[in-house]
Amino acid sequence: MKKSLLLLTSLFFFMLNVLNAQQRVEEIPLKIGVMQSGTLNAITDVEGVKVGHTTLIKGDSVRTGVTAILPHGENIFQQKVPAAVFVGNGFGKLAGSTQINELGNLETPIILTNTLNVPTAMDAVIKYTLNLPENENVRSANAVVGETNDGYLNDIRGQHVKNTDVISAIENAKTGSVTEGNVGAGTGTIAFGYKGGIGTASRKLPESLGGYTVGVLVQSNFGGVLQIAGVPVGQKLGNYSFSNNLQNNVDGSCMIVVATDAPLNNRNLERLAKRAFLGLGKTGGIASNGSGDYIISFSTAKEMRIPYKIETKTLTQKVVPNNLMSPLFMAAIEATEEAILNSLFMAETITGFKGRTIKALPKEEVVKHLKKAGVLED
């Protein structure tokens, strides 16, 4: 009898640990939307895209880092890619955004970090770009750096991110699987009152709709009422913005990077970015007054690249027409929604600055509510 009781108790705690372990949304298993994900269900499903992290966890106060996203592995300044920026709510610092929208292209890696280290990251990207072969005579580089404020868990005023941390994230960027959760620029972030972080997802269109891939990576650090597959999970858990006499902090930010291999120009990339913002809304985000919600989108299609040195008087590009954009819009919405959820599901409880602790999403409770709502796959 005692052995049976011991066995049942051990099994209970084993299952509890399994439910609380880091799991991507698809592993629960929960399907977000109706479209097929890519092989890795990550932004790196878009061929050529690389992601690198530098994670800074030092002592009891440093909880921050850097995440770098590269559209391809060549000299980006010499082979620029079409890009666009959409501002959901502008309480933030996205360096380089005006030139992207003015010229319609991206010429450096995209860097994500914390608010007060944006200048450091810009300096690092400029030095990295100027030191690349072929760039010996370059006299201007549009460093693109986004941020969220991790000052609750991180000694942000210490500005602990250094140039070497940024360059390391760029140089270590790789294709393949992407580490999520408490990593890189997501090390000290908070979302929906739980530990946020880095998340990614992708969608692959069927060949009949072009066969293109849309990949998304997010740095989640914002508030609202968490929804998962339409289920008001935040409300059921009793942890949501304005649930405590207006004392809950809803401010923060969300950086969203959208990559696609579809040949899109700046105008349709901006339209794609706008749809990614809808994905944030589907998770329950409210783009509060103090939230910097930015979407950067770019196309990796080789035929769309803009060479630094153009020897012809015109460029010829074949682009996806407007009436074929809708499947890409849906892909961006679904991938963004899942990427944000992955940032929560893959994050872990962490203690940081001034002994503050932010707990991970209680997955066993979440699964219970999702099962009750009938949205989990068998």
C-alpha positions as CSV (number, residue, x, y, z in Angstrom):
1,M,0.0,0.0,0.0
2,K,2.8,2.4,1.0
3,K,4.7,1.5,-2.2
4,S,1.6,2.2,-4.3
5,L,1.1,5.5,-2.6
6,L,4.8,6.4,-3.0
7,L,4.6,5.5,-6.7
8,L,1.4,7.6,-7.2
9,T,3.0,10.5,-5.4
10,S,6.2,10.3,-7.5
11,L,4.1,10.0,-10.7
12,F,2.1,13.1,-9.7
13,F,5.2,15.2,-9.1
14,F,6.8,13.9,-12.3
15,M,3.8,14.9,-14.3
16,L,3.7,18.3,-12.6
17,N,7.4,18.9,-13.5
18,V,6.7,17.8,-17.1
19,L,3.8,20.3,-17.3
20,N,5.9,23.1,-15.8
21,A,9.0,22.4,-17.9
22,Q,9.9,24.6,-20.8
23,Q,7.7,23.6,-23.7
24,R,6.8,25.3,-26.9
25,V,3.1,25.9,-27.7
26,E,3.1,23.2,-30.3
27,E,4.4,20.6,-27.8
28,I,1.5,20.9,-25.4
29,P,0.1,20.3,-28.1
30,L,-1.7,23.4,-29.2
31,K,-2.1,24.6,-32.7
32,I,-2.3,28.3,-33.3
33,G,-4.3,29.3,-36.3
34,V,-4.9,27.1,-39.4
35,M,-1.7,27.5,-41.4
36,Q,1.2,25.1,-41.6
37,S,4.4,26.0,-39.7
38,G,7.8,25.8,-41.1
39,T,10.2,22.9,-40.3
40,L,11.7,24.6,-37.2
41,N,8.7,26.8,-36.6
42,A,11.1,29.7,-36.3
43,I,12.2,32.9,-38.1
44,T,15.2,30.9,-39.4
45,D,12.8,28.8,-41.5
46,V,13.2,31.8,-43.9
47,E,16.3,30.7,-45.8
48,G,19.4,32.6,-44.9
49,V,18.1,34.3,-41.8
50,K,20.5,34.1,-38.8
51,V,19.9,34.7,-35.1
52,G,22.5,35.2,-32.4
53,H,22.3,36.0,-28.6
54,T,24.5,37.3,-25.9
55,T,23.0,36.7,-22.5
56,L,24.2,38.7,-19.5
57,I,23.4,37.2,-16.1
58,K,25.9,38.5,-13.5
59,G,25.6,38.6,-9.7
60,D,22.1,39.4,-8.4
61,S,21.4,42.5,-10.5
62,V,22.4,42.0,-14.1
63,R,19.7,40.3,-16.2
64,T,19.9,41.6,-19.8
65,G,21.4,40.9,-23.2
66,V,21.5,41.3,-26.9
67,T,19.7,39.5,-29.8
68,A,20.9,40.0,-33.4
69,I,18.9,39.1,-36.5
70,L,20.6,39.0,-39.8
71,P,18.6,38.7,-43.1
72,H,21.5,36.9,-44.8
73,G,25.1,35.8,-44.1
74,E,26.8,38.1,-46.6
75,N,27.8,41.8,-46.3
76,I,24.4,43.3,-45.6
77,F,25.6,46.9,-46.3
78,Q,26.7,45.8,-49.8
79,Q,23.6,43.7,-50.3
80,K,20.8,45.6,-48.7
81,V,17.3,44.0,-48.4
82,P,13.8,45.6,-48.7
83,A,12.4,46.5,-45.3
84,A,9.7,48.5,-43.6
85,V,8.8,49.6,-40.0
86,F,5.3,49.9,-38.6
87,V,4.8,51.7,-35.2
88,G,2.0,50.2,-33.2
89,N,2.7,52.6,-30.3
90,G,5.7,54.8,-30.3
91,F,6.8,54.9,-26.6
92,G,10.2,53.5,-27.4
93,K,13.6,53.9,-29.2
94,L,13.9,52.2,-32.5
95,A,17.1,53.7,-34.0
96,G,17.4,53.7,-37.8
97,S,13.6,53.5,-38.4
98,T,13.2,56.7,-40.4
99,Q,15.9,55.8,-43.0
100,I,14.3,52.3,-43.4
101,N,11.0,53.8,-44.3
102,E,12.5,56.7,-46.3
103,L,14.7,54.5,-48.5
104,G,12.9,51.2,-48.1
105,N,15.8,49.0,-47.2
106,L,17.8,47.5,-44.4
107,E,21.7,47.7,-44.5
108,T,22.8,46.3,-41.1
109,P,21.9,43.5,-38.7
110,I,18.8,44.2,-36.5
111,I,19.8,44.4,-32.9
112,L,17.5,44.1,-29.9
113,T,18.6,45.0,-26.4
114,N,17.5,47.1,-23.4
115,T,16.4,50.8,-23.5
116,L,19.6,52.4,-22.1
117,N,22.0,50.4,-24.2
118,V,20.6,51.5,-27.5
119,P,23.5,53.9,-28.1
120,T,26.0,51.2,-27.2
121,A,24.5,48.8,-29.7
122,M,24.4,51.5,-32.4
123,D,28.1,52.2,-31.9
124,A,28.9,48.5,-32.0
125,V,26.9,47.9,-35.2
126,I,28.6,50.9,-36.9
127,K,32.0,49.6,-36.0
128,Y,31.1,46.1,-37.1
129,T,29.8,47.4,-40.5
130,L,32.7,49.7,-41.1
131,N,35.2,46.9,-40.5
132,L,33.7,44.5,-43.0
133,P,35.7,43.8,-46.2
134,E,34.5,46.0,-49.1
135,N,33.3,48.7,-46.6
136,E,36.7,50.5,-46.4
137,N,35.3,53.7,-48.0
138,V,31.9,53.7,-46.3
139,R,31.1,56.9,-44.5
140,S,27.6,56.2,-43.3
141,A,25.8,53.2,-41.8
142,N,22.2,53.1,-40.6
143,A,22.4,51.0,-37.5
144,V,19.0,49.5,-36.6
145,V,18.5,48.9,-32.9
146,G,15.3,48.2,-31.0
147,E,14.7,47.9,-27.3
148,T,12.4,47.1,-24.4
149,N,12.9,48.2,-20.8
150,D,14.1,45.4,-18.5
151,G,14.7,47.7,-15.5
152,Y,12.5,45.8,-13.1
153,L,14.7,42.7,-13.2
154,N,17.9,44.3,-14.5
155,D,20.1,47.1,-13.2
156,I,19.4,49.0,-16.4
157,R,21.1,52.2,-15.2
158,G,24.4,50.3,-15.1
159,Q,24.3,50.0,-18.9
160,H,26.0,46.6,-18.7
161,V,25.8,45.7,-22.4
162,K,29.1,46.5,-24.1
163,N,30.2,46.7,-27.7
164,T,31.8,43.3,-27.5
165,D,28.5,41.8,-26.4
166,V,26.7,43.2,-29.4
167,I,29.4,42.1,-31.9
168,S,29.5,38.7,-30.3
169,A,25.7,38.3,-30.9
170,I,26.2,39.3,-34.5
171,E,29.2,37.1,-35.2
172,N,27.7,34.1,-33.4
173,A,24.4,34.3,-35.3
174,K,23.4,31.1,-37.0
175,T,20.7,29.5,-39.0
176,G,18.8,26.5,-37.5
177,S,17.0,26.3,-34.2
178,V,16.6,29.5,-32.1
179,T,17.0,29.6,-28.4
180,E,13.9,31.1,-26.7
181,G,12.8,32.4,-23.3
182,N,15.3,33.9,-20.9
183,V,18.0,34.6,-23.5
184,G,19.6,37.5,-25.2
185,A,17.5,40.6,-25.2
186,G,14.7,38.7,-23.5
187,T,16.7,37.8,-20.4
188,G,15.1,40.4,-18.2
189,T,11.7,41.0,-19.8
190,I,8.2,40.6,-18.4
191,A,4.9,39.9,-20.3
192,F,1.3,39.8,-19.0
193,G,2.7,39.7,-15.4
194,Y,4.8,36.6,-16.1
195,K,8.4,36.1,-17.4
196,G,8.6,37.1,-21.0
197,G,11.5,36.8,-23.3
198,I,12.5,35.8,-26.9
199,G,10.0,33.8,-28.9
200,T,9.8,32.7,-32.5
201,A,7.5,30.9,-35.0
202,S,6.8,30.6,-38.7
203,R,4.2,29.8,-41.3
204,K,4.7,28.1,-44.7
205,L,2.3,28.8,-47.5
206,P,1.2,26.0,-49.7
207,E,2.7,26.0,-53.2
208,S,-0.7,27.0,-54.7
209,L,-0.4,30.3,-52.7
210,G,3.2,30.9,-53.6
211,G,5.0,28.5,-51.2
212,Y,6.5,31.4,-49.3
213,T,7.6,31.4,-45.7
214,V,7.0,34.0,-43.1
215,G,9.0,33.9,-39.9
216,V,8.7,36.0,-36.7
217,L,10.9,36.7,-33.7
218,V,9.7,38.7,-30.7
219,Q,11.1,40.3,-27.6
220,S,8.0,40.4,-25.3
221,N,7.8,42.9,-22.5
222,F,4.2,44.2,-22.4
223,G,0.9,44.0,-20.6
224,G,-2.8,43.3,-21.2
225,V,-5.1,40.3,-20.6
226,L,-3.4,37.1,-21.8
227,Q,-5.3,35.1,-24.4
228,I,-4.2,31.8,-25.7
229,A,-6.1,30.4,-28.7
230,G,-9.0,32.8,-27.7
231,V,-9.2,31.6,-24.1
232,P,-8.9,34.4,-21.6
233,V,-6.2,32.7,-19.6
234,G,-5.0,35.8,-17.9
235,Q,-8.4,36.5,-16.5
236,K,-8.8,32.9,-15.3
237,L,-5.4,33.0,-13.6
238,G,-6.4,36.3,-11.9
239,N,-3.2,38.0,-13.3
240,Y,-4.0,40.7,-15.8
241,S,-3.6,44.4,-16.3
242,F,-5.9,46.6,-14.1
243,S,-6.9,43.6,-12.0
244,N,-5.6,45.2,-8.8
245,N,-7.2,48.6,-8.4
246,L,-5.2,49.9,-11.4
247,Q,-1.9,49.0,-9.7
248,N,-0.8,46.5,-12.2
249,N,1.9,47.7,-14.6
250,V,0.9,47.4,-18.2
251,D,3.7,49.4,-19.7
252,G,6.7,47.9,-21.4
253,S,7.3,47.2,-25.1
254,C,7.3,44.5,-27.8
255,M,9.8,44.3,-30.6
256,I,8.6,42.2,-33.5
257,V,10.8,41.2,-36.4
258,V,9.1,39.7,-39.5
259,A,11.1,38.0,-42.2
260,T,9.8,36.5,-45.5
261,D,11.3,35.0,-48.6
262,A,8.4,36.5,-50.6
263,P,9.6,39.2,-53.0
264,L,8.0,42.2,-51.4
265,N,8.8,45.9,-51.7
266,N,8.8,48.4,-48.9
267,R,5.1,49.2,-49.3
268,N,3.8,45.7,-49.0
269,L,6.4,44.9,-46.3
270,E,4.8,47.7,-44.3
271,R,1.4,46.2,-44.9
272,L,2.8,42.9,-43.7
273,A,4.1,44.5,-40.5
274,K,0.7,46.0,-39.8
275,R,-0.8,42.5,-39.8
276,A,1.8,41.3,-37.4
277,F,0.6,43.9,-34.9
278,L,-2.8,42.1,-35.1
279,G,-1.0,39.0,-33.9
280,L,0.0,40.9,-30.8
281,G,-3.6,41.9,-30.2
282,K,-4.7,38.3,-30.5
283,T,-2.6,37.5,-27.4
284,G,-4.3,40.1,-25.4
285,G,-1.8,42.9,-25.7
286,I,-3.3,46.4,-25.5
287,A,-0.4,48.6,-26.7
288,S,-0.6,50.7,-23.6
289,N,0.5,54.4,-23.3
290,G,4.0,53.4,-22.1
291,S,4.6,50.5,-24.5
292,G,6.9,50.8,-27.5
293,D,5.4,48.3,-30.0
294,Y,7.4,48.2,-33.2
295,I,7.4,45.8,-36.1
296,I,10.4,45.6,-38.5
297,S,9.8,43.5,-41.6
298,F,12.1,42.5,-44.4
299,S,12.3,40.3,-47.5
300,T,15.2,37.9,-48.1
301,A,14.3,37.3,-51.8
302,K,17.6,37.6,-53.7
303,E,16.0,39.2,-56.6
304,M,14.9,42.0,-54.3
305,R,18.3,42.9,-53.0
306,I,19.6,46.4,-53.5
307,P,23.4,46.5,-54.2
308,Y,25.4,49.3,-52.6
309,K,27.0,50.0,-56.0
310,I,24.4,50.2,-58.8
311,E,25.9,50.3,-62.2
312,T,22.6,50.5,-64.2
313,K,20.2,53.4,-64.3
314,T,17.2,51.2,-63.3
315,L,16.5,48.1,-61.2
316,T,14.1,45.4,-62.3
317,Q,12.2,43.6,-59.6
318,K,9.3,41.1,-59.8
319,V,7.1,41.5,-56.7
320,V,4.1,39.8,-55.3
321,P,1.0,41.8,-56.4
322,N,-1.5,43.2,-54.0
323,N,-4.2,40.7,-54.6
324,L,-1.9,37.8,-53.6
325,M,-0.9,39.4,-50.2
326,S,-3.7,38.1,-48.1
327,P,-2.1,34.6,-47.4
328,L,1.1,36.4,-46.3
329,F,-1.0,38.6,-44.0
330,M,-2.6,35.6,-42.3
331,A,0.8,34.0,-42.0
332,A,2.3,37.0,-40.2
333,I,-0.7,37.2,-37.8
334,E,-0.5,33.5,-36.8
335,A,3.3,33.5,-36.6
336,T,3.4,36.6,-34.4
337,E,0.7,35.2,-32.1
338,E,2.6,32.0,-31.6
339,A,6.0,33.6,-31.3
340,I,4.7,35.7,-28.3
341,L,3.2,32.7,-26.7
342,N,6.4,30.8,-27.2
343,S,8.3,33.6,-25.4
344,L,6.1,32.9,-22.4
345,F,6.1,29.1,-22.5
346,M,9.8,28.9,-22.9
347,A,10.7,31.4,-20.2
348,E,11.7,30.4,-16.6
349,T,11.1,32.0,-13.2
350,I,13.9,34.5,-12.5
351,T,15.1,36.6,-9.6
352,G,17.0,39.8,-10.3
353,F,17.6,43.4,-9.4
354,K,16.7,44.3,-5.8
355,G,15.7,40.6,-5.2
356,R,12.6,40.9,-7.4
357,T,11.2,37.7,-8.7
358,I,9.0,37.2,-11.8
359,K,7.5,33.8,-12.1
360,A,7.1,31.8,-15.3
361,L,3.7,31.1,-16.8
362,P,2.1,28.4,-14.6
363,K,1.8,25.9,-17.5
364,E,-0.1,23.2,-15.6
365,E,-2.9,25.7,-14.8
366,V,-2.9,27.0,-18.3
367,V,-3.2,23.5,-19.8
368,K,-6.1,22.9,-17.4
369,H,-8.0,25.9,-18.7
370,L,-7.2,25.1,-22.3
371,K,-8.4,21.6,-21.9
372,K,-11.6,22.8,-20.3
373,A,-12.1,25.2,-23.3
374,G,-11.6,22.3,-25.7
375,V,-8.8,23.9,-27.7
376,L,-6.0,21.4,-27.1
377,E,-5.3,18.8,-29.7
378,D,-5.8,15.1,-28.8
